[in-house]
């Protein structure tokens, strides 16, 4: 039996002050001593106006690592009868961990210092935040835990900083003198990604006063059977597919900026809506009887305003034309924080006081890594009422 599970508290943490478009390259550094020619083009397309970095504006150095950033968001969940000493399950996710081993979640646990509990990390790119939330949900729903915290975080600036490309610049002096830039597939993402963390507290009963979000279902689908890798790090794309960093020596890894995040932009543009929206919803809609009229708030995570109209077309193509006036996203002000994005979107909507009991939310998180998609359905409930367990 699946027991009802409720999101009772949501917290977000965005480091330092917001960074404007004109300040980005100063904060991230210039690659090859020449400003990026791609920056203005990418920013005009993605529509992002401000974002956040852990890089201290005064020192130019990171002021915290990913585990510390996550811990900041999780500590924000305390209060209203919940303290971290009572935490039973912690699930933390990121695509930019501070190290390859130990896993990210145990490092977050170490930062928090709460008593022993179940600790799990999910890996991936944007979707790993949702997979963390699903693990936490199922743990509480099965009765294995009475509460759980799911967290998504990113420190993209650690991978996007100019210092990461110095070895490649040095190894390609002659080529870069003719074309003084790193490859667009790498430079593109320097102006797309940013830092932040968000966390949710899941419990087996709703808040005694105020609103909660009941998790009705979470669906996650991979289309890797049909699609090649599109976004990757720690690897190089060859005719045979991805070749991982462990098969290269240190000089080769540095000379190619192998650890940098890269994306095949054409593959992304041609396929992200088709697979993560249309193909996913063709499977999900009949399973759950999903109808546009039943969606009061649509919370999409997308990387760029470029995809907004395309997403609307994709929804209409599968018979789920949710009007844009019901959409809520904070991409333009909070940036694209990858695995943290859906938590940061939820936090702003939930804590603004805009929700009403009985309203239904549909959350959408795509991932272009090898094309995966997640949809989550939530219902706003009032703990004081008696109908919060209706499914």
N, C-alpha and C positions, 0 to 999 in steps of 0.2 A: 504493500500500500504506500502511495506517495502522500506524505503529510504536507499541509500548507506551509509555505515558507514566505517570509516577509522581509523586504528591505526596509529597515527602520531608521537607519542613519546613513548619510552620504557625505563624504568629505573630499575636498580637492586641495592640492597644494601646488602653487605655481611660484617658482623662485624669483627673487629680485623684482625689479620693476619691468613693465612691458617694454619690449624692444621694437622700435618702429622699423619700417622698411629701409630707411636711410641709415639706420644704426647697425644693421645686420652684419655687413662685411667688416666693420670695425671690430665687432664683438667676436666674429668667427675667424677673422684674419684673411689676408689676401693670399691667394695661391699664385706662385710664380711672379710675385712682385707687380702684377698687373690686375686691376679690378676685373671681375667677371663680366663678360659681355652677355651671359645668359641670365644674370640676376633680374634685370628689369623685365625681360620678356616673361620669365617664369612667374614673377610676382604679379604682373598685370593679368596673367591667366588665372592664378590660384585665388586671387582676391583677398589674401590674408593681409591685414593691416598691422597687427601687433602679435607678438609671441613672447615666450619666456625662455631664458637660458640659465643654467646653473653657473655660468661664467660670471664672476664678479666684475662689474664694470670698472671698479677702481684698480684692481690688481691684474685683471685679464686672465686670472686663473680660476678653475672650478672651486666653488665654495662648499660643495658637497658631492658625494657620489650617489649612485642610483639607489643603493640600499638606504642611505640616509634620507633621500628625497621621499622614498616610499614610506619610511617610518614617520615622517612629518604628516603625510596624508592620513595614515592609519591612526595616529594619536588624536587626530581631529574627530574621530568617531566616539571618543569617550564622552560620557555624560548621559543624562536621562536614564540612570540606573545601570549603565554598562561601563565597566572598567576592563582594561586589558588583562588584568589578573584572572578574569573569568573566561578569557578566550579559549575555545576548544579546538578550532581549526583555522589555520592561516594559509591562504593560497595567494601567492604573489607571482606576477607575470611581467615580462618585459622582453623586448627584442634587443635591448642594449645593456646586458648585465655588466657588472664591473669586472667580472672574470668568467672564464669558462667553467671552472670548478672552484669552490663548491657551488651548488645551485643558488640562484638569486634569492629564493624564499628563506633559506636558512640564514643568509646574511642579513635579511630584513629582520628575522626573528632575533638575531644577535643584537641588532641596533635597538630593537624595542625592549629587550630584556625581560619580557613577560615569562611566567612559568612555563614549563614544558607543555606542548600541545602538538597536535598533528600539523605538520608543515609540508606544503607541496608547492612546487613551481611548475608552471606550464610555459612552454617555449613556442616560438613562432614570431609573427610580426603583429599587425594590428589585431588579429583574431585571438591572440593568446590571452588578452584581457577577458574576452568573453568565455574562453574555455576555462579560465580560472573561476569565473563567476558560476559557470555550470557545475564545476566540481564542488564548489562550496554549496550551491543549491541542492545538489543531489545528496550531499553528506547530511545536511539538515533534514531534507525530505525523507530520507531513509531512516531517520532516528538515530544515526550514528553520532550526531552532535546536536546539541541544543542551540548552538550559535556558530557562526563562521564569519570570517572577514575575507573578502576578495579584493585584491589590489592590482591595478595596472599602472605602470610607470615607464617613462622613457627619459634617457639622457642622450638625445641625438647629437647634441653639441660635442660630445666626446668623440664621436665618429666624424663629424662634419668640420672640425677645426682644421685650419690650414696646415698646422704642424703635421697632420697625418699624411699630407701629400708631398712633403719636402723630399723624401727619398725618391719618389717617382719623378719629381721635377729635376732632381740632380741626375738621375739615370737617363733622362730623355732631353738633355740640354739642346741638342741640335734640332730635334723634332719640334720642341716647344718654342724655339726661336722662330721657326716658320709659322707655327700655330700655337701661340703662347697661352694655352689653356689645358686643363685636364679634360678628359672626355666628357661630353655632355651628359652621358648616363650617370656620371658621378656628380658633376656640378649641378645638375638639375635638382637633386635631392638636398643639396646644401641650403636651398631657398624654400624647401617644402616642409622640413621637419623641425620640431622644437621639443622643449623639455617640459615635463609636468608629471604629476601623479594624482591618482584618484582612488578612493576606496569606498566599499559599501559594507555595512553590517547586516548580516542575515540572521534572523531568529525564528524560532518555531511558533511565535505568537506576535501579533501586531503591537504597535505602540499603544499603551493604555489610553493616552490622550494624543490627539493630533492624527496625522495621516501616515499611512505606510503604503508600500508598493508590494502587492502580492505577485509573486512570480508564477505565471500560468504555464508557460512553456519556453524552452530554449531549443532552437534547432541549429545545428552546425553541419555544413556540408563542404566536402572537398571535391574539386574538379580536376585534381592532379592526374586522373586517368586520361583526361582529354587534352590537358594544357601543359606546356613546358614551364620552367621557372621564369618568372618575370622580374622579381625583386629579390636581391640576394646580397649577402656579405660573407667574407671569409672564403670566397670562391671566385673562379674565373669561368666564364662561359666559353666552351669550345664546340666544335662541330659534333662531338659525342655527348655534349651536355655539360653540367657543372663539374668542375674539378676543384676539390676542396683544398683549403690552405695546408692541411697536414701532408699533402703530396708535393709541397714546394719547400725550398729552403728559405732561410730568413732573407737572403738577398733578393730572391725572386719575389717574395711577398712584399717587401718594401718597394721594390722597383715598379711594381704594378699596382700599388695601393690596394692590395687584395682585400684588406680588412674594411675598406670603404664600402658603404652601401651603394648599390647600383640598381638601375631599373631600365628595362626595355620599354621606353615610352610609347612606341608604336604598338607593341603588343598589349600594353595596358589600355590605351585609348580604344583599340579595336575590340577588346574582349571583356572589360571589367563589368559593364552593365549586362551584357548578354549572359554571362555565367553567374555572377554574384547576385543579380537581381532576377532576371527572367528565368533562367534554368533552376535557380534555387526556389523561387516562389511557385513555379509550376508543380513542385513536389510538396511544398508546405501548405499552399492555399487549400487544396482539397483535404489534407490531413486534419486541419484545424478549422475548416469552414470560415476562413478569413475573408472579411468584406471591408471595402473602403469606408462605408458608412459607419462601421463599428470602431474605427480608429480615430480617437480624439486628438492624439498627439503622435506624430511620426518623428522619431529621433534618428536621423541618418548620420553616420560617420562617413564623410567623404574627404578626400585629400585636397580637393580644389573646387572652387566655385565653377570651374570649367565643366564639372560633371553634374551640376545641379539640374539643368534642363534635360540632359541625357537620362538622368535617374528618373525624372518625371515621365519621360517617354517610356522607359522600361517598365515602370509600374503600370502605366496605362496599357501597355502591350499584353500584360498578363491579367488584366481585369481588376487591378487594385489602384485606381487613380486617386490617391489621397491628395486633396487640394493643398497647394503650397502654403496657404494660410494656416494649416495645421502642422506644418513642419517646424521643428526647433533644432537649431545648431548654433554653436558659438565658434565655428572655425575662424571667422574673420578676426575675432578679438583674442581668442585663446590659442590659436594656431593648431597645427596638426600634430598631436601628441601620441599618435600611434595607438599602442595598447591601452593608454590612459584615456583616450579621447571619449569613449562612451561613458566612462565614469565622470569625467569633467562636464560633459553635456548633461547627464542626469543630475549631477549635483546642483548645477545652476537652476535647472527647471524645478527640481524638488524643493530647494531651499528658498526660492523666490516667492512661494505662496501662491503660485498660479494654478495649482492642481485642485480638483474637486473630487470628492468621493464618488465612485462609480465610473470615472473616466478610465479609458483604456489607452495604453501606450504601446507602440510598436517600435522597437529599436532595430537598427540595421547596421551591421559591421562587415564590410568586405575586406579581403586581404588579397593583394596581388602577388604574394610570394610564389604560389603556384595555383592561384585562383581558388579561394575558399570564401565561404559566406556564412554569416550567422544572423538569425532573427530571434528576437526575444519579445514576448508579449507579457505586459504587466497590467494589473488593475489597481487603481487607487482605492484604498479602503480606509474607513474610519474605525479605529479600534473600539470606540464606544458603541458601535452598532453590533448587531448580532448576525449579520450576513457576510462577514468577511471570509468565511470558508467556502462560500458558494463557488463552484468551479464552472 
